Amino acid sequence: MPALPSATLSAKGQQTRLAIEQAARKLFAERGFHGTTLGDITSAAGKSPAAFYRYFTDKEDLLAALAQSFLREVVTPSGLSLQLPDSPDDDAFFTAVVTGYWTMFKQNIGIMIAVAQLATTQPRFAAVQNEFRRFGVDIVAASVRRAQDQGYGGELNPEYTAAAIALLFENFTTVFVGTSGLGIDIGDEDAITTLSRIWKKTLYGF
């Protein structure tokens, strides 16, 4: 039987689906996507496998729903009112954006890593991953153009520079929000400061 769309669910159905989604988020963050079974999710949610299949066709369908919800409810709204740097001295812009990115990534680490793992073999998850990336690239590219309007970074290609910085952020955050294994202990504040400085120095040179 096909899974039910959330819009058609009763209040009780919405609660059941939410319990399954919350359990999955927690387990994906703790154990990883591949280390979490459907049984783990339903047990943590206090629901039966039959209940799971009323809302999702399989574990990958659940992940896709979580990722799309993350994009729609968290990622996209965070960029709607973004104010670009007022001047080369506007450190607050870089710190605020990086703090938001780091926090958003950390709170959804299970989804982000699971999508990255499946993106290597499944086009639908590669498309979701690229939506995440496009969001970051667009913000950085806009900041490059703003710096150029202010007389800085004229040698930079906005799209190329944005892709380089956005992907650096993604990989750095993936490694250090999780357990890096590199023997480098970096806290949230130092991580945010490091990324903010790299971004600003790339644009303004100081």
Short mmCIF file of the C-alpha atoms (twelve columns), coordinates in Angstrom:
data_MODEL
# 
_entry.id   MODEL 
# 
loop_
_atom_site.group_PDB 
_atom_site.id 
_atom_site.type_symbol 
_atom_site.label_atom_id 
_atom_site.label_alt_id 
_atom_site.label_comp_id 
_atom_site.label_asym_id 
_atom_site.label_seq_id 
_atom_site.Cartn_x 
_atom_site.Cartn_y 
_atom_site.Cartn_z 
_atom_site.pdbx_PDB_model_num 
ATOM 1   C CA . MET A 1   0.000  0.000  0.000   1 
ATOM 2   C CA . PRO A 2   1.446  3.422  -0.910  1 
ATOM 3   C CA . ALA A 3   2.469  5.727  1.918   1 
ATOM 4   C CA . LEU A 4   -0.006 8.426  2.906   1 
ATOM 5   C CA . PRO A 5   0.864  12.068 2.163   1 
ATOM 6   C CA . SER A 6   1.089  14.147 5.319   1 
ATOM 7   C CA . ALA A 7   -1.607 16.556 4.125   1 
ATOM 8   C CA . THR A 8   -4.262 13.808 4.294   1 
ATOM 9   C CA . LEU A 9   -3.440 12.662 7.837   1 
ATOM 10  C CA . SER A 10  -5.626 13.011 10.903  1 
ATOM 11  C CA . ALA A 11  -4.256 14.681 14.035  1 
ATOM 12  C CA . LYS A 12  -3.391 11.253 15.430  1 
ATOM 13  C CA . GLY A 13  -1.740 10.285 12.163  1 
ATOM 14  C CA . GLN A 14  0.321  13.470 12.197  1 
ATOM 15  C CA . GLN A 15  1.473  12.652 15.726  1 
ATOM 16  C CA . THR A 16  2.464  9.126  14.735  1 
ATOM 17  C CA . ARG A 17  4.379  10.316 11.708  1 
ATOM 18  C CA . LEU A 18  6.124  13.000 13.768  1 
ATOM 19  C CA . ALA A 19  7.168  10.422 16.385  1 
ATOM 20  C CA . ILE A 20  8.698  8.247  13.650  1 
ATOM 21  C CA . GLU A 21  10.520 11.215 12.111  1 
ATOM 22  C CA . GLN A 22  11.891 12.409 15.465  1 
ATOM 23  C CA . ALA A 23  13.115 8.923  16.324  1 
ATOM 24  C CA . ALA A 24  14.815 8.624  12.937  1 
ATOM 25  C CA . ARG A 25  16.555 12.001 13.273  1 
ATOM 26  C CA . LYS A 26  17.970 11.013 16.644  1 
ATOM 27  C CA . LEU A 27  19.084 7.543  15.555  1 
ATOM 28  C CA . PHE A 28  20.587 8.700  12.255  1 
ATOM 29  C CA . ALA A 29  22.677 11.222 14.215  1 
ATOM 30  C CA . GLU A 30  23.787 8.635  16.793  1 
ATOM 31  C CA . ARG A 31  24.267 5.537  14.618  1 
ATOM 32  C CA . GLY A 32  24.305 6.766  11.048  1 
ATOM 33  C CA . PHE A 33  21.800 5.883  8.353   1 
ATOM 34  C CA . HIS A 34  23.250 2.480  7.563   1 
ATOM 35  C CA . GLY A 35  23.635 1.627  11.246  1 
ATOM 36  C CA . THR A 36  19.966 2.270  11.960  1 
ATOM 37  C CA . THR A 37  17.363 -0.350 11.136  1 
ATOM 38  C CA . LEU A 38  13.683 0.164  10.525  1 
ATOM 39  C CA . GLY A 39  13.091 -1.832 13.706  1 
ATOM 40  C CA . ASP A 40  15.304 0.579  15.647  1 
ATOM 41  C CA . ILE A 41  13.205 3.502  14.435  1 
ATOM 42  C CA . THR A 42  9.803  1.992  15.180  1 
ATOM 43  C CA . SER A 43  10.964 0.764  18.577  1 
ATOM 44  C CA . ALA A 44  12.328 4.195  19.534  1 
ATOM 45  C CA . ALA A 45  9.119  5.816  18.308  1 
ATOM 46  C CA . GLY A 46  6.958  3.322  20.190  1 
ATOM 47  C CA . LYS A 47  5.207  2.358  16.957  1 
ATOM 48  C CA . SER A 48  4.746  -0.865 15.004  1 
ATOM 49  C CA . PRO A 49  6.324  -1.635 11.605  1 
ATOM 50  C CA . ALA A 50  2.799  -1.627 10.190  1 
ATOM 51  C CA . ALA A 51  2.372  1.957  11.387  1 
ATOM 52  C CA . PHE A 52  5.662  2.905  9.703   1 
ATOM 53  C CA . TYR A 53  4.460  1.632  6.339   1 
ATOM 54  C CA . ARG A 54  1.339  3.769  6.497   1 
ATOM 55  C CA . TYR A 55  3.563  6.832  6.187   1 
ATOM 56  C CA . PHE A 56  6.739  5.708  4.401   1 
ATOM 57  C CA . THR A 57  7.553  3.052  1.829   1 
ATOM 58  C CA . ASP A 58  10.993 2.332  3.321   1 
ATOM 59  C CA . LYS A 59  13.846 3.864  5.304   1 
ATOM 60  C CA . GLU A 60  15.112 5.795  2.278   1 
ATOM 61  C CA . ASP A 61  11.657 7.284  1.707   1 
ATOM 62  C CA . LEU A 62  11.717 8.454  5.330   1 
ATOM 63  C CA . LEU A 63  15.134 10.072 4.849   1 
ATOM 64  C CA . ALA A 64  13.952 11.812 1.677   1 
ATOM 65  C CA . ALA A 65  10.965 13.224 3.578   1 
ATOM 66  C CA . LEU A 66  13.217 14.450 6.397   1 
ATOM 67  C CA . ALA A 67  15.619 16.071 3.939   1 
ATOM 68  C CA . GLN A 68  12.860 17.847 2.017   1 
ATOM 69  C CA . SER A 69  11.323 19.067 5.272   1 
ATOM 70  C CA . PHE A 70  14.737 20.364 6.346   1 
ATOM 71  C CA . LEU A 71  15.138 22.243 3.073   1 
ATOM 72  C CA . ARG A 72  11.627 23.690 3.130   1 
ATOM 73  C CA . GLU A 73  11.343 24.604 6.800   1 
ATOM 74  C CA . VAL A 74  14.914 25.397 7.860   1 
ATOM 75  C CA . VAL A 75  17.325 26.024 4.993   1 
ATOM 76  C CA . THR A 76  15.284 28.145 2.590   1 
ATOM 77  C CA . PRO A 77  13.691 30.503 5.172   1 
ATOM 78  C CA . SER A 78  17.105 31.208 6.712   1 
ATOM 79  C CA . GLY A 79  18.237 32.969 3.538   1 
ATOM 80  C CA . LEU A 80  15.127 35.061 2.835   1 
ATOM 81  C CA . SER A 81  16.070 38.100 4.935   1 
ATOM 82  C CA . LEU A 82  19.843 37.881 4.656   1 
ATOM 83  C CA . GLN A 83  21.608 41.255 4.761   1 
ATOM 84  C CA . LEU A 84  24.910 41.353 2.878   1 
ATOM 85  C CA . PRO A 85  28.017 43.042 4.406   1 
ATOM 86  C CA . ASP A 86  27.608 46.784 4.842   1 
ATOM 87  C CA . SER A 87  31.364 47.347 4.632   1 
ATOM 88  C CA . PRO A 88  34.699 45.490 4.776   1 
ATOM 89  C CA . ASP A 89  34.530 45.926 8.566   1 
ATOM 90  C CA . ASP A 90  31.220 44.092 8.875   1 
ATOM 91  C CA . ASP A 91  32.553 41.084 10.801  1 
ATOM 92  C CA . ALA A 92  29.073 40.517 12.234  1 
ATOM 93  C CA . PHE A 93  27.717 39.396 8.854   1 
ATOM 94  C CA . PHE A 94  30.235 36.594 8.449   1 
ATOM 95  C CA . THR A 95  29.966 35.476 12.070  1 
ATOM 96  C CA . ALA A 96  26.160 35.460 11.992  1 
ATOM 97  C CA . VAL A 97  25.890 33.499 8.750   1 
ATOM 98  C CA . VAL A 98  28.516 30.943 9.742   1 
ATOM 99  C CA . THR A 99  26.951 30.550 13.196  1 
ATOM 100 C CA . GLY A 100 23.587 29.872 11.580  1 
ATOM 101 C CA . TYR A 101 25.104 27.389 9.148   1 
ATOM 102 C CA . TRP A 102 27.096 25.556 11.820  1 
ATOM 103 C CA . THR A 103 24.130 25.353 14.187  1 
ATOM 104 C CA . MET A 104 21.762 24.207 11.443  1 
ATOM 105 C CA . PHE A 105 24.212 21.536 10.318  1 
ATOM 106 C CA . LYS A 106 24.923 20.353 13.863  1 
ATOM 107 C CA . GLN A 107 21.244 20.037 14.744  1 
ATOM 108 C CA . ASN A 108 20.598 18.014 11.582  1 
ATOM 109 C CA . ILE A 109 23.887 16.121 11.321  1 
ATOM 110 C CA . GLY A 110 22.194 12.739 10.883  1 
ATOM 111 C CA . ILE A 111 20.204 13.919 7.886   1 
ATOM 112 C CA . MET A 112 23.142 15.753 6.318   1 
ATOM 113 C CA . ILE A 113 25.528 12.815 6.567   1 
ATOM 114 C CA . ALA A 114 22.921 10.269 5.460   1 
ATOM 115 C CA . VAL A 115 22.056 12.339 2.390   1 
ATOM 116 C CA . ALA A 116 25.763 12.668 1.564   1 
ATOM 117 C CA . GLN A 117 26.241 8.898  1.849   1 
ATOM 118 C CA . LEU A 118 23.309 8.051  -0.414  1 
ATOM 119 C CA . ALA A 119 24.070 10.861 -2.883  1 
ATOM 120 C CA . THR A 120 27.039 8.872  -4.203  1 
ATOM 121 C CA . THR A 121 24.760 6.186  -5.651  1 
ATOM 122 C CA . GLN A 122 21.222 7.577  -5.818  1 
ATOM 123 C CA . PRO A 123 20.262 10.528 -8.050  1 
ATOM 124 C CA . ARG A 124 17.360 11.674 -5.869  1 
ATOM 125 C CA . PHE A 125 19.670 12.187 -2.907  1 
ATOM 126 C CA . ALA A 126 22.331 13.784 -5.095  1 
ATOM 127 C CA . ALA A 127 19.665 16.274 -6.161  1 
ATOM 128 C CA . VAL A 128 18.797 17.054 -2.529  1 
ATOM 129 C CA . GLN A 129 22.472 17.444 -1.648  1 
ATOM 130 C CA . ASN A 130 22.905 19.868 -4.530  1 
ATOM 131 C CA . GLU A 131 19.943 21.891 -3.272  1 
ATOM 132 C CA . PHE A 132 21.761 22.240 0.064   1 
ATOM 133 C CA . ARG A 133 24.928 23.221 -1.771  1 
ATOM 134 C CA . ARG A 134 23.199 25.643 -4.140  1 
ATOM 135 C CA . PHE A 135 21.816 27.536 -1.162  1 
ATOM 136 C CA . GLY A 136 25.306 28.041 0.280   1 
ATOM 137 C CA . VAL A 137 26.866 28.850 -3.084  1 
ATOM 138 C CA . ASP A 138 24.248 31.521 -3.790  1 
ATOM 139 C CA . ILE A 139 24.882 33.263 -0.461  1 
ATOM 140 C CA . VAL A 140 28.665 33.267 -0.869  1 
ATOM 141 C CA . ALA A 141 28.451 34.393 -4.510  1 
ATOM 142 C CA . ALA A 142 26.247 37.314 -3.450  1 
ATOM 143 C CA . SER A 143 28.829 38.272 -0.809  1 
ATOM 144 C CA . VAL A 144 31.604 38.205 -3.428  1 
ATOM 145 C CA . ARG A 145 29.606 40.529 -5.671  1 
ATOM 146 C CA . ARG A 146 28.939 42.853 -2.741  1 
ATOM 147 C CA . ALA A 147 32.681 43.007 -1.983  1 
ATOM 148 C CA . GLN A 148 33.377 43.785 -5.640  1 
ATOM 149 C CA . ASP A 149 30.816 46.603 -5.538  1 
ATOM 150 C CA . GLN A 150 32.807 47.956 -2.576  1 
ATOM 151 C CA . GLY A 151 36.050 47.816 -4.562  1 
ATOM 152 C CA . TYR A 152 37.475 44.506 -3.300  1 
ATOM 153 C CA . GLY A 153 38.055 41.076 -4.809  1 
ATOM 154 C CA . GLY A 154 37.912 42.201 -8.400  1 
ATOM 155 C CA . GLU A 155 40.021 39.219 -9.457  1 
ATOM 156 C CA . LEU A 156 37.552 36.709 -8.003  1 
ATOM 157 C CA . ASN A 157 35.020 34.800 -10.082 1 
ATOM 158 C CA . PRO A 158 31.907 34.883 -7.871  1 
ATOM 159 C CA . GLU A 159 30.604 31.432 -8.836  1 
ATOM 160 C CA . TYR A 160 33.961 29.650 -8.642  1 
ATOM 161 C CA . THR A 161 34.886 31.324 -5.379  1 
ATOM 162 C CA . ALA A 162 31.464 30.575 -3.905  1 
ATOM 163 C CA . ALA A 163 31.681 26.902 -4.855  1 
ATOM 164 C CA . ALA A 164 35.147 26.608 -3.313  1 
ATOM 165 C CA . ILE A 165 34.138 28.256 -0.036  1 
ATOM 166 C CA . ALA A 166 30.777 26.477 0.251   1 
ATOM 167 C CA . LEU A 167 32.345 23.056 -0.302  1 
ATOM 168 C CA . LEU A 168 35.158 23.850 2.137   1 
ATOM 169 C CA . PHE A 169 32.513 24.735 4.735   1 
ATOM 170 C CA . GLU A 170 30.562 21.551 4.025   1 
ATOM 171 C CA . ASN A 171 33.532 19.246 4.411   1 
ATOM 172 C CA . PHE A 172 34.997 21.053 7.420   1 
ATOM 173 C CA . THR A 173 31.632 21.002 9.177   1 
ATOM 174 C CA . THR A 174 30.952 17.346 8.349   1 
ATOM 175 C CA . VAL A 175 34.293 16.340 9.851   1 
ATOM 176 C CA . PHE A 176 34.293 18.503 12.966  1 
ATOM 177 C CA . VAL A 177 30.629 18.399 13.929  1 
ATOM 178 C CA . GLY A 178 31.106 14.632 14.039  1 
ATOM 179 C CA . THR A 179 34.108 12.774 15.415  1 
ATOM 180 C CA . SER A 180 37.010 13.751 13.196  1 
ATOM 181 C CA . GLY A 181 39.586 11.188 14.284  1 
ATOM 182 C CA . LEU A 182 42.264 13.711 13.299  1 
ATOM 183 C CA . GLY A 183 43.417 14.442 16.826  1 
ATOM 184 C CA . ILE A 184 42.292 18.067 16.461  1 
ATOM 185 C CA . ASP A 185 39.914 19.253 19.167  1 
ATOM 186 C CA . ILE A 186 37.960 22.283 17.955  1 
ATOM 187 C CA . GLY A 187 34.950 23.736 19.721  1 
ATOM 188 C CA . ASP A 188 31.971 25.473 18.149  1 
ATOM 189 C CA . GLU A 189 33.261 29.001 18.756  1 
ATOM 190 C CA . ASP A 190 36.711 28.329 17.284  1 
ATOM 191 C CA . ALA A 191 35.207 26.527 14.299  1 
ATOM 192 C CA . ILE A 192 32.861 29.425 13.559  1 
ATOM 193 C CA . THR A 193 35.667 31.981 13.971  1 
ATOM 194 C CA . THR A 194 37.950 30.018 11.635  1 
ATOM 195 C CA . LEU A 195 35.375 29.705 8.864   1 
ATOM 196 C CA . SER A 196 34.281 33.336 9.213   1 
ATOM 197 C CA . ARG A 197 37.860 34.597 8.883   1 
ATOM 198 C CA . ILE A 198 38.599 32.436 5.861   1 
ATOM 199 C CA . TRP A 199 35.481 33.715 4.098   1 
ATOM 200 C CA . LYS A 200 36.093 37.381 4.914   1 
ATOM 201 C CA . LYS A 201 39.811 37.286 4.077   1 
ATOM 202 C CA . THR A 202 39.057 35.705 0.728   1 
ATOM 203 C CA . LEU A 203 36.828 38.640 -0.165  1 
ATOM 204 C CA . TYR A 204 38.592 41.572 1.456   1 
ATOM 205 C CA . GLY A 205 42.166 40.400 2.033   1 
ATOM 206 C CA . PHE A 206 42.168 41.279 5.739   1 
# 
